[in-house]
Every structure is written in structure tokens, then in C-alpha cells.
Amino acid sequence: MKVTLLTYTPEPDRVVATAARLCYSPKQPGEIWAAFTQEEQKTFLEKLIVNGHESPFEHVSFTFAIEGVSRALSHQLVRHRIASYSQRSQRYVTEAGFNPVLPPSIAQSPSAKERFAQVIKSIQDGYTDLVKMGIPKEDARYLLPNACETQLVMSMNARSLLNFLELRCCRRAQWEIRDLAWRIRTQVRTVAPLLFAISGPTCLAKGYCREGAFSCGQPYEKEVD
Ligand SMILES: Cc1cc2nc3c(=O)[nH]c(=O)nc-3n(C[C@H](O)[C@H](O)[C@H](O)COP(=O)(O)OP(=O)(O)OC[C@H]3O[C@@H](n4cnc5c(N)ncnc54)[C@H](O)[C@@H]3O)c2cc1C
């Protein structure tokens, strides 16, 4: 998997802090923007997150290239509705010789890995045969597995990202989308350290488990930044 932060709203921490501060200040937005120190932004943004005043987080957006993930992952990803997605089409782009994503549980078992490879080869051959018979790609793709590698560009605002990271960094999330979520978290914290200071699974970010009876029982250790 490769995840690249392609672009994002400039000065995301300051944009959100300014927008939120405006709600409580008689000053002009430009004045607030110019005078806001890093320390003031930090204190203010922490308050917003703790109080659940999250709508100002919608002012900033982050766009990622997500490569080499499975269709199993992308199906889960696009359930996050507050985002924009573009995904390589299996109608227009051939999947002959597609790369399969190999789950670690299968990779570590030689016999499972061999069986997996046999079935993938059979699907690849079947797909190619159907296309050669004149079956359109959009129909031949009905053979394709969840393992089939895909590529996406995804844009999400910071509010939606906080929700995504809370749900998908959690150990209860499936391993591949969890891997993606942690990679995204690392990248957004680099460019927007204040917005994402309190982010990730609730055990790490907020000190409790939102999964209740379904808790994994293995909370993440508090980070030392
Ligand atoms: C561990 C785990 C297991 C899961 N298992 C399953 C499963 O077995 N089956 C399954 O179908 N899904 C499953 N999901 C997917 C899950 O139900 C959500 O669809 C997915 O996580 C997207 O979350 P979301 O709706 O909060 O995100 P978004 O769609 O991005 O929505 C963000 C927020 O906006 C608000 N919102 C968005 N749309 C509406 C709306 N129409 N009405 C009201 N409020 C709205 C909600 O507050 C929502 O939290 C699972 C998710 C996780 C993390």
C-alpha cells in the first residue's frame, strides 16, 4: 500500500482556529487570522475538540492518492460518505493480470499461500478468456475477487477525517483499512498537528473505548509527542 498526501488546504490549523474564533469574537476575521499565535490556536482547538464543536473543522480538506489496496478495503472506505472519491474503473481499464493483495494470515501459511495463488491464477485466466471471447470488461469483471488491487484519490475534510480515524485506527477495524488509517493519521499530523493532536481510536485520543462490550481489551498506549 502506498498513501500520498497530494495536497491540502494551506495553514489548516490556522484556518479552523480562525473560523471557530470568529463565532465568539467581535473582531474581523482578517484580524483574528493575523494575530492568532500558535499557542492560542492550540488551546482553542483543544477546547473545540473536547466540547465537540466540530463544524469549523469542515473548512479544511486533505487529498490523498491511495495505491495498491484491495477492493475489500475500498468497499469499506467508500462507506465513509462525507468524502469525495475517484477510483480506477474496472469497466474502462483492463484487469488482465491484476495484482492481488495478499492478507498476512495467508502470506504466513505456505499451503494457504499456494492455494490462494492457484485460485487467483485461475480467475486471471478466466477473466482473460472471457475478454478474448468478446465479453465486455464490465461483465468479465464479475469474476474478480476482493483481493484485486485498486487505486483511488480521496478528499476528506478534517471533521470527517477525525471520524474516519476514530473508527478505522481502532483495533476492531479490519487490518488493511486500519493500516491505511494509521498512515493517513501520520501524514495529517505532520501538516496539521493541532487539528489532529487528539485523533485516532478513542482509547488513545480520549481515554475510553467506544466499542463497549466488543472492546479488544488492548488499548493503545498514550503517545509521547
Ligand atoms: C469496526 C467496524 C465494523 C463495521 N462493520 C460493518 C458491518 O458489519 N456492516 C456494515 O454495513 N457496515 C459496517 N461498518 C461500517 C459502518 O457502519 C459505517 O458505515 C462506516 O464506518 C462509515 O461511518 P460513518 O457513517 O460514521 O461515516 P460517514 O458516512 O462519513 O458519516 C459521517 C457522519 O455523518 C453523519 N451522517 C452521515 N450520513 C448521515 C445520514 N444519512 N443520516 C444521519 N447522519 C449521517 C453521521 O454522524 C456519521 O457518523 C463497520 C465499521 C467499523 C469501523
The ligand as an SDF file (V2000), in Angstrom:
LIG
                    3D

 53 58  0  0  0  0  0  0  0  0999 V2000
  -15.1830   -1.9290   13.1390 C   0  0  0  0  0  0  0  0  0  0  0  0
  -16.2390   -1.6420   12.1100 C   0  0  0  0  0  0  0  0  0  0  0  0
  -17.1060   -2.6440   11.7140 C   0  0  0  0  0  0  0  0  0  0  0  0
  -18.0990   -2.3780   10.7520 C   0  0  0  0  0  0  0  0  0  0  0  0
  -18.9440   -3.3890   10.3860 N   0  0  0  0  0  0  0  0  0  0  0  0
  -19.9220   -3.1480    9.4870 C   0  0  0  0  0  0  0  0  0  0  0  0
  -20.8230   -4.1720    9.0940 C   0  0  0  0  0  0  0  0  0  0  0  0
  -20.7420   -5.2910    9.5470 O   0  0  0  0  0  0  0  0  0  0  0  0
  -21.7790   -3.8680    8.1590 N   0  0  0  0  0  0  0  0  0  0  0  0
  -21.9150   -2.6100    7.6300 C   0  0  0  0  0  0  0  0  0  0  0  0
  -22.8100   -2.3930    6.8120 O   0  0  0  0  0  0  0  0  0  0  0  0
  -21.0690   -1.6390    7.9810 N   0  0  0  0  0  0  0  0  0  0  0  0
  -20.0860   -1.8480    8.8830 C   0  0  0  0  0  0  0  0  0  0  0  0
  -19.2210   -0.8570    9.2210 N   0  0  0  0  0  0  0  0  0  0  0  0
  -19.3470    0.4460    8.5410 C   0  0  0  0  0  0  0  0  0  0  0  0
  -20.0270    1.4870    9.4500 C   0  0  0  0  0  0  0  0  0  0  0  0
  -21.3310    1.0850    9.7810 O   0  0  0  0  0  0  0  0  0  0  0  0
  -20.0860    2.8590    8.7290 C   0  0  0  0  0  0  0  0  0  0  0  0
  -20.8600    2.7350    7.5430 O   0  0  0  0  0  0  0  0  0  0  0  0
  -18.7380    3.3640    8.3350 C   0  0  0  0  0  0  0  0  0  0  0  0
  -17.8000    3.1980    9.3840 O   0  0  0  0  0  0  0  0  0  0  0  0
  -18.8360    4.8550    7.9790 C   0  0  0  0  0  0  0  0  0  0  0  0
  -19.0040    5.5800    9.1660 O   0  0  0  0  0  0  0  0  0  0  0  0
  -19.8850    6.9130    9.2210 P   0  0  0  0  0  0  0  0  0  0  0  0
  -21.2890    6.6530    8.7940 O   0  0  0  0  0  0  0  0  0  0  0  0
  -19.7050    7.4720   10.6150 O   0  0  0  0  0  0  0  0  0  0  0  0
  -19.1030    7.8470    8.1910 O   0  0  0  0  0  0  0  0  0  0  0  0
  -19.7350    8.9420    7.1260 P   0  0  0  0  0  0  0  0  0  0  0  0
  -20.5920    8.2410    6.1790 O   0  0  0  0  0  0  0  0  0  0  0  0
  -18.5260    9.6370    6.6310 O   0  0  0  0  0  0  0  0  0  0  0  0
  -20.6160    9.8400    8.0260 O   0  0  0  0  0  0  0  0  0  0  0  0
  -20.0040   10.7130    8.9930 C   0  0  0  0  0  0  0  0  0  0  0  0
  -21.0490   11.1350    9.9820 C   0  0  0  0  0  0  0  0  0  0  0  0
  -22.0240   11.9500    9.3250 O   0  0  0  0  0  0  0  0  0  0  0  0
  -23.3050   11.6770    9.8490 C   0  0  0  0  0  0  0  0  0  0  0  0
  -24.1390   11.1570    8.7530 N   0  0  0  0  0  0  0  0  0  0  0  0
  -23.7090   10.7910    7.5130 C   0  0  0  0  0  0  0  0  0  0  0  0
  -24.7550   10.4050    6.7660 N   0  0  0  0  0  0  0  0  0  0  0  0
  -25.8490   10.5100    7.5480 C   0  0  0  0  0  0  0  0  0  0  0  0
  -27.2140   10.2240    7.3640 C   0  0  0  0  0  0  0  0  0  0  0  0
  -27.7010    9.7380    6.2120 N   0  0  0  0  0  0  0  0  0  0  0  0
  -28.0560   10.4490    8.3730 N   0  0  0  0  0  0  0  0  0  0  0  0
  -27.6190   10.9360    9.5530 C   0  0  0  0  0  0  0  0  0  0  0  0
  -26.3310   11.1970    9.8250 N   0  0  0  0  0  0  0  0  0  0  0  0
  -25.4480   10.9940    8.8280 C   0  0  0  0  0  0  0  0  0  0  0  0
  -23.1260   10.6650   10.9660 C   0  0  0  0  0  0  0  0  0  0  0  0
  -22.9720   11.3540   12.1750 O   0  0  0  0  0  0  0  0  0  0  0  0
  -21.8310    9.9800   10.6100 C   0  0  0  0  0  0  0  0  0  0  0  0
  -21.1390    9.4210   11.7250 O   0  0  0  0  0  0  0  0  0  0  0  0
  -18.2290   -1.0860   10.1760 C   0  0  0  0  0  0  0  0  0  0  0  0
  -17.3420   -0.0870   10.5810 C   0  0  0  0  0  0  0  0  0  0  0  0
  -16.3530   -0.3440   11.5230 C   0  0  0  0  0  0  0  0  0  0  0  0
  -15.4070    0.7590   11.9250 C   0  0  0  0  0  0  0  0  0  0  0  0
  1  2  1  0
  2  3  1  0
  2 52  2  0
  3  4  2  0
  4  5  1  0
  4 50  1  0
  5  6  2  0
  6  7  1  0
  6 13  1  0
  7  8  2  0
  7  9  1  0
  9 10  1  0
 10 11  2  0
 10 12  1  0
 12 13  2  0
 13 14  1  0
 14 15  1  0
 14 50  1  0
 15 16  1  0
 16 17  1  0
 16 18  1  0
 18 19  1  0
 18 20  1  0
 20 21  1  0
 20 22  1  0
 22 23  1  0
 23 24  1  0
 24 25  2  0
 24 26  1  0
 24 27  1  0
 27 28  1  0
 28 29  2  0
 28 30  1  0
 28 31  1  0
 31 32  1  0
 32 33  1  0
 33 34  1  0
 33 48  1  0
 34 35  1  0
 35 36  1  0
 35 46  1  0
 36 37  1  0
 36 45  1  0
 37 38  2  0
 38 39  1  0
 39 40  1  0
 39 45  2  0
 40 41  1  0
 40 42  2  0
 42 43  1  0
 43 44  2  0
 44 45  1  0
 46 47  1  0
 46 48  1  0
 48 49  1  0
 50 51  2  0
 51 52  1  0
 52 53  1  0
M  END
$$$$
